[in-house]
Amino acid sequence: MTASDDKNGRDEDPAAAGPGAPSASAPAEAAASTPAAEPAPADASAHDARPRARGAWFAVLLALIAAGMAAGVWFDARQRLEASTEALAQRVQALEAQQQKLRTLAQEAQQSALSLQGKVSTLEVHIADAQGQRAAIESLYKELSRNRNEWRIAEVEQMVDIAAQQLDLAGNVRGALLALQLAESRLARRDDPAFAPLRTALARDIEKLKALPELDPGALGQRLERLAVRVETLPLAFDERPAGASNTGASLPGQADDRWYARLGSEIWRELRQLVIVRRVENPEPPLLPPAQAYFLRENLRLRLLSARLALLTRDARAYRDDLQAAQTWIKRYFDTGSKRTAEALAQLEKLAVAPIQLELPSIEGSVNAVRAMDPRGGRGS
């Protein structure tokens, strides 16, 4: 738009200024009615039109800049609004998805809660059953414990009775000691303070039995049995040969030579010496026994030794020593005392005769009374 266009516009639209504004033809009319004035120079009018044109252009430029800035602000605001709207829509979608997921989780949690509630109910039933079973087991355990103590006391009582029988009937100190020690070990496994009096009584009786001297009837009986077997090998008094003859016969082979007449003379001399035997007898001559009586002598000696063994087992000290004394007397009278076997048999008989076979046995009534006092059945009669 130029200045002339602006001027023409103002000339063409006089009514646009309004009824109160003076029209553009008014000055012309006034100039026509008034006396003619002197016209302005052309240079002055042109000089005034240039600044006005520059101001118009500057105003238009400012208007364009303001319009551009307003358009930029509007576009930026529009972009931001669209971005915010899109982000809000995405967030709304995410929230909806999360809400859906939360609904699913809530449903699953509700189902789990229902399942857990059923399991809790089942567990409560099981716990109630377990408590009932526990009460039954505790009652059964108490009853079994009581019965176990009764069984243990009955077992110990039986062992104490065996120990008493071994002492009273057989005099077997070792057997009685083993029985009491076994009973004490059974009580020691339980380690119940209620068994303390019984254990004290058992320990006291065990010490009494340990204080006794060592006595082994079984070993003595075996020695007597071996002697009875060796009776058959003992030489009789008339079975021995003269010492001189045996020595002569043993020395002849060393003195013999290769000459025939020397050997003949030695044989004749040995036979002549055996015809007459001279011995010094300090003791009464033993009777000459035929073979049948020699057999019965050995059998009677064997029976004596076996009778001594039986007296040993029954703890009959008098019969035991009488039998051993008779056996010693028979061996010294009818058998060769110079033989090594006979001397060994006599030595063993002397040792067996002085061996103690009967002891002053202590009483174990303390253990018997203690175990019967603990018997819940009131103890058994002996």
C-alpha positions as CSV (number, residue, x, y, z in Angstrom):
1,M,0.0,0.0,0.0
2,T,1.3,3.4,-1.0
3,A,0.6,7.0,0.1
4,S,-1.4,7.8,-3.0
5,D,-3.6,4.7,-2.4
6,D,-4.1,5.8,1.1
7,K,-5.0,9.3,-0.1
8,N,-7.4,8.0,-2.7
9,G,-9.0,5.8,-0.1
10,R,-9.6,8.7,2.1
11,D,-11.1,10.7,-0.8
12,E,-13.3,7.9,-1.9
13,D,-14.9,7.2,1.4
14,P,-15.9,10.5,3.0
15,A,-18.7,8.9,5.0
16,A,-16.4,6.4,6.7
17,A,-15.3,9.1,9.2
18,G,-18.7,9.4,10.6
19,P,-21.2,12.2,10.8
20,G,-19.2,14.3,13.3
21,A,-16.0,14.2,11.3
22,P,-15.3,16.9,8.6
23,S,-15.3,15.6,5.1
24,A,-12.4,15.8,2.7
25,S,-14.3,18.2,0.4
26,A,-14.9,20.7,3.1
27,P,-11.6,22.4,2.8
28,A,-11.9,22.6,-0.9
29,E,-15.3,24.2,-0.5
30,A,-13.9,26.5,2.1
31,A,-11.0,27.4,-0.1
32,A,-13.3,28.1,-3.0
33,S,-15.5,30.4,-0.9
34,T,-12.5,32.2,0.6
35,P,-10.2,34.2,-1.3
36,A,-7.5,32.3,-3.0
37,A,-4.3,31.9,-1.0
38,E,-0.9,31.5,-2.2
39,P,-0.1,27.8,-3.1
40,A,2.7,25.9,-1.1
41,P,5.7,24.9,-2.9
42,A,5.9,21.3,-4.4
43,D,9.1,20.4,-2.6
44,A,7.7,20.9,0.8
45,S,4.8,18.6,0.2
46,A,7.1,15.9,-1.1
47,H,9.3,16.3,1.9
48,D,6.4,15.7,4.3
49,A,5.1,12.6,2.5
50,R,8.4,10.6,2.8
51,P,8.4,10.4,6.7
52,R,4.9,9.4,6.6
53,A,5.6,6.6,4.2
54,R,8.5,5.4,6.3
55,G,6.4,5.3,9.5
56,A,3.7,3.4,7.7
57,W,6.2,0.8,6.5
58,F,7.7,0.6,10.0
59,A,4.2,0.1,11.5
60,V,3.5,-2.6,8.9
61,L,6.8,-4.3,9.7
62,L,6.0,-4.2,13.4
63,A,2.6,-5.6,12.7
64,L,4.1,-8.4,10.7
65,I,6.6,-9.2,13.4
66,A,3.9,-9.1,16.1
67,A,1.8,-11.3,13.9
68,G,4.7,-13.8,13.3
69,M,5.5,-13.8,17.0
70,A,1.8,-14.4,17.8
71,A,1.7,-17.1,15.2
72,G,4.9,-18.7,16.7
73,V,3.5,-18.5,20.2
74,W,0.2,-20.0,19.0
75,F,2.0,-22.8,17.1
76,D,4.3,-23.5,20.1
77,A,1.3,-23.5,22.4
78,R,-0.6,-25.8,20.0
79,Q,2.4,-28.2,19.8
80,R,2.8,-28.2,23.6
81,L,-0.9,-28.8,24.0
82,E,-0.9,-31.6,21.5
83,A,2.2,-33.1,23.2
84,S,0.5,-32.8,26.6
85,T,-2.7,-34.3,25.3
86,E,-0.8,-37.2,23.8
87,A,1.2,-37.8,27.0
88,L,-1.9,-37.5,29.0
89,A,-3.6,-40.0,26.7
90,Q,-0.6,-42.4,27.0
91,R,-0.7,-41.9,30.8
92,V,-4.4,-42.6,30.8
93,Q,-3.9,-45.7,28.8
94,A,-1.0,-46.8,31.1
95,L,-3.2,-46.1,34.1
96,E,-6.1,-48.1,32.5
97,A,-3.7,-51.0,31.8
98,Q,-2.3,-50.8,35.4
99,Q,-5.8,-50.6,36.7
100,Q,-6.7,-53.7,34.7
101,K,-3.6,-55.4,36.0
102,L,-4.5,-54.4,39.5
103,R,-8.0,-55.7,39.1
104,T,-6.5,-59.0,37.9
105,L,-4.1,-59.1,40.8
106,A,-7.0,-58.3,43.2
107,Q,-9.0,-61.1,41.8
108,E,-6.0,-63.5,42.1
109,A,-5.4,-62.2,45.6
110,Q,-9.0,-62.8,46.4
111,Q,-8.9,-66.3,45.0
112,S,-5.6,-66.9,46.9
113,A,-7.2,-65.6,50.1
114,L,-10.1,-67.9,49.6
115,S,-7.7,-70.8,49.0
116,L,-5.6,-69.8,52.0
117,Q,-8.7,-69.6,54.1
118,G,-9.6,-73.1,53.1
119,K,-6.1,-74.3,53.8
120,V,-6.1,-72.5,57.2
121,S,-9.3,-74.3,58.0
122,T,-7.8,-77.6,57.0
123,L,-4.7,-76.8,59.0
124,E,-6.8,-76.0,62.0
125,V,-8.5,-79.4,61.7
126,H,-5.1,-81.1,61.4
127,I,-3.7,-79.1,64.4
128,A,-6.7,-80.2,66.4
129,D,-6.1,-83.8,65.3
130,A,-2.4,-83.5,66.1
131,Q,-3.1,-82.1,69.5
132,G,-5.4,-85.0,70.2
133,Q,-2.8,-87.4,69.0
134,R,-0.1,-85.7,71.0
135,A,-2.2,-86.0,74.2
136,A,-2.8,-89.7,73.4
137,I,1.0,-90.2,72.7
138,E,1.9,-88.5,76.0
139,S,-0.5,-90.7,77.9
140,L,0.9,-93.7,76.1
141,Y,4.4,-92.7,76.8
142,K,3.7,-92.2,80.5
143,E,2.2,-95.6,80.6
144,L,5.0,-97.2,78.7
145,S,7.6,-95.4,80.9
146,R,5.8,-96.7,84.0
147,N,5.7,-100.2,82.4
148,R,9.3,-99.9,81.3
149,N,10.4,-99.2,84.9
150,E,8.3,-102.1,86.1
151,W,10.0,-104.4,83.5
152,R,13.4,-103.1,84.4
153,I,12.8,-103.7,88.1
154,A,11.4,-107.2,87.4
155,E,14.6,-107.9,85.3
156,V,16.9,-106.7,88.1
157,E,14.9,-108.7,90.6
158,Q,15.4,-111.8,88.6
159,M,19.2,-111.2,88.4
160,V,19.4,-110.6,92.1
161,D,17.5,-113.9,92.7
162,I,20.0,-115.7,90.4
163,A,22.9,-114.2,92.4
164,A,21.4,-115.4,95.7
165,Q,20.8,-118.9,94.3
166,Q,24.4,-119.1,93.1
167,L,25.7,-118.1,96.5
168,D,23.3,-120.3,98.6
169,L,23.1,-123.4,96.5
170,A,26.4,-123.6,94.6
171,G,28.6,-121.2,96.4
172,N,29.6,-119.7,93.0
173,V,31.0,-116.3,94.0
174,R,32.0,-115.4,90.5
175,G,28.5,-116.2,89.1
176,A,26.8,-114.2,91.8
177,L,29.2,-111.3,91.2
178,L,28.5,-111.3,87.5
179,A,24.7,-111.3,88.1
180,L,24.9,-108.3,90.5
181,Q,27.2,-106.4,88.1
182,L,24.8,-107.0,85.2
183,A,21.8,-105.8,87.3
184,E,23.7,-102.6,88.3
185,S,24.6,-101.9,84.7
186,R,21.0,-102.2,83.6
187,L,20.0,-99.6,86.3
188,A,22.9,-97.4,85.2
189,R,21.6,-97.2,81.7
190,R,18.3,-95.7,82.9
191,D,20.0,-93.2,85.3
192,D,16.8,-92.7,87.2
193,P,17.1,-91.0,90.7
194,A,14.4,-93.4,91.9
195,F,16.8,-96.3,91.5
196,A,19.5,-94.7,93.7
197,P,18.7,-96.8,96.9
198,L,18.7,-100.0,94.9
199,R,22.0,-99.1,93.1
200,T,23.6,-98.3,96.5
201,A,22.5,-101.7,97.9
202,L,23.9,-103.5,94.8
203,A,27.2,-101.6,95.0
204,R,27.6,-102.6,98.6
205,D,27.0,-106.3,97.9
206,I,29.3,-106.2,94.9
207,E,32.1,-104.8,97.1
208,K,31.5,-107.6,99.6
209,L,31.9,-110.3,96.9
210,K,35.0,-108.7,95.4
211,A,36.6,-108.7,98.8
212,L,36.5,-112.5,99.0
213,P,39.6,-114.5,98.1
214,E,39.8,-116.0,94.7
215,L,38.2,-119.5,94.6
216,D,37.7,-121.4,91.3
217,P,36.0,-124.8,91.9
218,G,35.9,-125.3,88.2
219,A,39.6,-125.2,87.8
220,L,40.1,-127.5,90.7
221,G,37.6,-130.0,89.3
222,Q,39.4,-130.0,85.9
223,R,42.7,-130.7,87.7
224,L,41.1,-133.7,89.5
225,E,39.6,-135.0,86.2
226,R,43.0,-134.8,84.5
227,L,44.6,-136.8,87.4
228,A,41.9,-139.4,87.1
229,V,42.7,-139.8,83.4
230,R,46.5,-140.1,84.1
231,V,46.0,-142.9,86.7
232,E,46.3,-145.5,83.9
233,T,49.9,-144.3,83.1
234,L,51.2,-144.5,86.7
235,P,53.6,-147.4,87.1
236,L,53.0,-150.0,89.9
237,A,55.6,-150.7,92.5
238,F,56.4,-154.2,91.1
239,D,56.8,-152.9,87.6
240,E,60.1,-151.2,88.2
241,R,63.3,-152.9,87.0
242,P,66.5,-153.0,89.0
243,A,68.7,-150.0,88.6
244,G,71.8,-152.0,88.4
245,A,70.5,-154.1,85.6
246,S,69.4,-151.2,83.6
247,N,72.7,-149.5,84.1
248,T,74.6,-152.6,83.1
249,G,72.5,-153.1,80.1
250,A,73.1,-149.5,79.1
251,S,76.8,-149.7,79.6
252,L,77.4,-153.0,77.8
253,P,77.0,-151.6,74.3
254,G,79.7,-149.0,75.1
255,Q,82.1,-151.8,76.3
256,A,81.5,-154.3,73.6
257,D,84.2,-154.8,70.9
258,D,84.3,-156.7,67.7
259,R,85.5,-160.0,69.3
260,W,82.9,-162.7,69.4
261,Y,84.1,-164.3,72.6
262,A,83.9,-160.9,74.4
263,R,80.3,-160.4,73.3
264,L,79.4,-163.9,74.4
265,G,81.0,-163.4,77.9
266,S,79.1,-160.1,78.4
267,E,75.8,-161.7,77.5
268,I,76.4,-164.6,79.9
269,W,77.4,-162.2,82.7
270,R,74.2,-160.1,82.2
271,E,72.0,-163.1,82.4
272,L,73.7,-164.3,85.6
273,R,73.3,-160.9,87.3
274,Q,69.6,-160.9,86.6
275,L,69.1,-164.2,88.4
276,V,69.8,-162.7,91.8
277,I,68.7,-159.1,92.7
278,V,69.6,-157.6,96.1
279,R,67.6,-154.5,97.2
280,R,67.3,-152.6,100.5
281,V,63.7,-152.2,101.4
282,E,63.1,-149.5,104.1
283,N,59.3,-149.6,103.9
284,P,57.0,-152.5,104.2
285,E,56.9,-154.5,101.1
286,P,53.8,-153.8,99.0
287,P,51.6,-156.7,98.3
288,L,52.0,-158.5,95.0
289,L,48.9,-157.9,92.9
290,P,47.8,-160.0,90.0
291,P,46.8,-158.2,86.8
292,A,43.1,-158.4,87.6
293,Q,43.6,-156.8,91.0
294,A,45.9,-154.1,89.5
295,Y,43.1,-153.2,87.1
296,F,40.6,-152.8,90.0
297,L,43.2,-150.8,92.0
298,R,43.5,-148.2,89.2
299,E,39.7,-148.1,88.8
300,N,39.2,-147.6,92.6
301,L,41.8,-144.8,92.6
302,R,40.0,-143.2,89.7
303,L,36.7,-143.4,91.5
304,R,38.3,-141.8,94.6
305,L,39.5,-138.8,92.5
306,L,36.0,-138.5,90.9
307,S,34.4,-138.7,94.3
308,A,36.7,-135.8,95.5
309,R,35.6,-133.8,92.4
310,L,31.9,-134.4,93.3
311,A,32.6,-133.3,96.9
312,L,34.3,-130.2,95.6
313,L,31.2,-129.2,93.6
314,T,28.9,-129.8,96.6
315,R,31.3,-127.9,98.9
316,D,31.8,-131.0,101.2
317,A,35.2,-130.2,102.5
318,R,35.5,-133.3,104.8
319,A,34.6,-135.8,102.0
320,Y,36.9,-133.9,99.6
321,R,39.9,-134.1,101.8
322,D,39.2,-137.8,102.9
323,D,39.1,-138.9,99.2
324,L,42.3,-137.0,98.4
325,Q,44.0,-138.5,101.5
326,A,43.0,-142.0,100.5
327,A,44.2,-141.4,96.9
328,Q,47.6,-140.3,98.2
329,T,47.9,-143.4,100.5
330,W,47.1,-145.8,97.7
331,I,49.6,-144.2,95.3
332,K,52.4,-144.3,97.9
333,R,51.6,-147.9,98.8
334,Y,50.9,-149.6,95.4
335,F,52.7,-147.3,92.9
336,D,56.3,-146.6,92.2
337,T,57.1,-143.4,94.1
338,G,60.4,-143.1,92.3
339,S,58.7,-142.6,89.0
340,K,58.5,-139.0,87.7
341,R,54.8,-139.4,86.8
342,T,54.0,-140.7,90.3
343,A,55.9,-137.9,92.0
344,E,54.0,-135.3,89.9
345,A,50.6,-136.9,90.8
346,L,51.5,-136.8,94.5
347,A,52.6,-133.2,94.3
348,Q,49.3,-132.2,92.6
349,L,47.3,-134.1,95.2
350,E,49.0,-132.3,98.0
351,K,48.3,-128.9,96.4
352,L,44.6,-129.8,95.9
353,A,44.3,-131.0,99.5
354,V,45.4,-127.7,100.9
355,A,43.4,-125.6,98.5
356,P,40.3,-123.9,100.1
357,I,37.0,-125.1,98.8
358,Q,34.6,-123.5,101.2
359,L,34.4,-119.8,102.2
360,E,32.4,-117.7,104.6
361,L,30.0,-116.3,102.0
362,P,28.4,-113.0,102.7
363,S,24.7,-112.3,102.5
364,I,23.1,-110.2,99.7
365,E,19.9,-109.7,101.5
366,G,20.3,-106.0,101.2
367,S,20.0,-106.1,97.4
368,V,17.1,-108.6,97.6
369,N,15.2,-106.5,100.1
370,A,15.9,-103.3,98.1
371,V,14.7,-104.6,94.8
372,R,11.5,-106.1,96.3
373,A,10.8,-102.9,98.1
374,M,10.8,-101.1,94.7
375,D,8.6,-103.7,93.0
376,P,5.2,-102.1,92.4
377,R,3.5,-105.4,92.8
378,G,4.7,-105.6,96.4
379,G,7.5,-108.1,95.8
380,R,7.3,-111.7,95.0
381,G,7.6,-114.4,97.6
382,S,10.9,-116.2,97.8
